[in-house]
Amino acid sequence: MATYLIGDVHGCYRELRHLLDKVDFDSSQDTLWLTGDLVARGPDSLDVLRFIKRLGSSIRLVLGNHDLHLLGVFAKISRNKPKDKLDKLLNAPDADELINWLRRQPLLQVDDEKKIVMAHAGITPQWDLATAKNCANELEAVLSSDSYPLFINAMYGDMPNNWSEELSGLSRLRFSANALTRMRYCFPNGQLDMICKDKPPEAPAPLKPWFNLPSQLPEDYSVIFGHWASLEGKGTPEHIYALDTGCCWGGALTCLRWEDKCYFTQPNLSHPI
């Protein structure tokens, strides 16, 4: 029984299947964790969702910003951009079933036995673990309800960018979505910066990657995240694991086997590196 954690798939179905074959993944006894952004930019988002849904209880995933964007497109709130390559999925006969399944998936995974916390973008330094769980649960409840288009319609925007327990309503939900699915940099006080996408050595002062600020999470927990392909899986502190290595951009899909911390990679099959 092994635990495999894989970075952003982004519709790279062939690479996902090759990587799982490489590690001899057995859905009857192994567990597969996925850091979100299952869809968009790669060629086979439909096949990815069908495959992951079939795996059932052997999957632990979180939603990413591109997954939320798909929900917006499905609700006819967001624009279907050609570069996201979502037409095949949106026109599939089982599109309703797949996307309604997707919107009922978590935004945060916590395993207290393995001491793992996983979110697509990471955990803002302004949150302790209890707050992260509460905010994720609030967002999950809205996305799984019939009123989810109301949130999707208000989801886009960078404000508020500073956490307070006084936040409420759509502002609170927007902050949570940004922190869990879009965050990269923070100001020294933990306030989110939603603009900078530079690599850390090139980021303007005083911005710092969220993982380089003091954390309120328990010291014995590890954080798994994706989202930030330009990190190339490097440069994070101990117990912080960046798994998005840009497969859909011509990089590779990366897998971490948790029990022995062994890495496996599968290069992009359309744009070999």
N, C-alpha and C positions, 0 to 999 in steps of 0.2 A: 504494500500500500504506500503509494508515493503522492506527494503534493507537487504539482507543476504549476508555475506561475508564468504567464505569457503576456508580453506587452501588446500594444495597440495593433489589432489585426487589420482594421481599415479595409475590409473587403478582400483581403489577400487569402482567399480560400485554399488555393493549391499549396501555398507556403505553410499554412496552418496544418493541413493534412500531412505534408512531408515532415514537418517538425514533430508532430505527434507520433508518426511512424518511427522517427529517429530515436525517440525516447521510449518506445514500446508502451505508449499510453494505453491503459486498460480501463475502460469506463466502468467496469464491474467492480473495481477495487481502488482505482486511483481517483484523485480529485484534481480538477483543472480550474485554476483561478485566472480570470481575464481582466485586464486593467481598464477596459472600456474602449470607446471608439471602435466598436465592432464593424461599423459600416462607413461608407463614403471614401472617396478618393481611389481606392483599389477597384478592381474590375468585377468582383463577385460577392457583393454584399448580400444578395439573395441566398446564395449557397451557404455563406457563413451563418446567417441567422437560422436557416433550416437545420443545419448541422448542429449548432449549439443548442437549439431548442430540443432536438432529439436526444441530446446527452442527459437531459433531465437533472436528477439529483447529484450527478457527478460534477456539475458545474457550479462555481461561485464567481459571479461577475459583478461589475459595477458599470453604471452608465457613464459615458463621456459626453463632451460637448457636441460631438458629431451625432451621437445617438439622440440627444435632445433636439438637435436641429432636424433630424429625420422626423421626429414626432411633430415638429412645427410644420414641416412640409406636408405630412400626412393630414394634419388638421387644416391645411390650406391657409396657414398663417405666414409661413416662411417661404421664400422663393426656392424652387428646385434648381440649383445651379448645375450646369452641365458638367463642371469639373468634379462634382461629387459622384457622378456615375450611379445615380439611384433609380433611373427609369425602369430598369429590369425588375427591381424589387417592388417599386410602386405599382407596376402593371401586372404583377404576378397574381394568380387566382387566390393565393393564400396570403396576400399582403395584409389584409385586415387582421387575420389571425396572428401573424408574426409581429406586426407592429403593436397590437394590443397586448401581446405577451411581453414585448420589449419594455413597454412603459410601466409594467408591473415589476420590473427588476430593481434591485437596490442601487443606491448611490454610495454605500459604504459597506464594507465587509470587515468584521472583527472576529478573530478566533482567539479566545482567551487561553486556550490550551497551547496553541502554537505561538502565542504572543505576536500575532500578525494583525496589522491594520492596513486595509487597502482602500484607496480612493483614486479616482482617475488622475486628478491633478496633485493630490496630496492633502495634508491637514494644515490649515492655517495656524500659525503660532498663537493666535488669539483664542483658540479653542482648547479646552481639555477634552479628554475622551468622552466624558458624559455629554458635554455640549455638542460635540461632533455627532454622536449617536442621535441626540434629540433633533438636531437640525436636519440630519439625513432622513430621519423618520417622518418629520413634517413634510419634507419635499416628496418623499415616496408616497405618502398618503394622498397628496394632491395629484400627482401624476397617475396614480392608479384609479382615481375617481373619474366620474363622467364630466366633471368640470375642469379637467386638465387643460383644455384650450385656453381658459381664462388666464392661467399662469403662463402658458407658452406665449401668449400674446404680450405679456408684460415681462417676459424673461430677459429680453435683449436690453443691455445697458450695463454700464460700469459702476453705477451708484445704487445704493450706498457701498462704500468700500472700507468701512470701519465697523467692526463688530460691536454690538451692544445688545444686552438682554432686552433693552427697551424696543428694539426693532420689532415690527409686527407686520402682518399682512403680506402683501406682495413684495414690499421692500425687504422683509426678512427672508422670504423665499428666494429672491433674486440674489441676495448676498450669499446664501447657502449654495445656490447653484454655481455661482462664480467661484466660490472658494473650493468647492469639490470638483469642478470640471474645467475651470479655465485658468486658475491661479498659476503664476510662475514666480513673480517677484513681489516683495513686500518692502515697505519703509521700515526703519529700525523699530518703530512702535508696533509693528505687525499689520499696519494698514495695507490693504491690497493695492498694488499697482497693476492695472489691467491693460497697460499699453505696451510696455517693453517686452520684446521677444528676442532680444539679443542673447548671444551666448554669455555666460557669467563674466568672463574677462572683459567683455566689451560693454557691459551694462553701466549706465551712468550712476555716479554716487547720488544719494546714499542708498540706492536700491541694493537689496541682497536677495538671493534665492530663498524661498520660504524655508528650505531645510537648513539654511545656515544661521537662522535665528533661534534663540532659546525656545525649546518646545515644552508644552505643558503635558505631553503624553507621558505615561509611565516609562521609566528608563529602560525597562526590560522588554518593551514592545518594539517591533520593527515596522517600518512603514514601506509599503509597496505602492508605486505609482507609475503612470505612463505619461501621456500627453506631451512631453517635452523631448521631441525627437532629436533636437540639436545637441542635447547633452551626450548623446551616443552611449547612454548607460554609464557615464563616467562622472567623477567629481563630486559624488555625494558622500556625506559622513557615514561612519559605521552605523549599521542598522537601518540605513535608508537606501532603498533599492529602486533605481530608475530602469524601467524595462522597455520603454519605447525606443527602438533603434531604427525607426523610419523605413519599415519595409515597403510601404506604399510609395515612398520617394526614391526607391532604388536601393535602399539599405537592406536590412535583414530583420527577420522576426526572431526575437530572443525569448528563451525559456530558462527559468531558474528552477532547478529541483531543490525544494526547500530542505529536505532531510540532510543532504550533504553539501548544499550550496554550490552545486555543479551547474555550469551554464552550457546551453546548447543554442546554436543559431542555425537559421535557414535563410540563405540569401534570397532576395527577390528573384523570381524565375523569369520575369519579363525584362528586367534591367539588371543583369548580373553585376555585382561589385567586384 
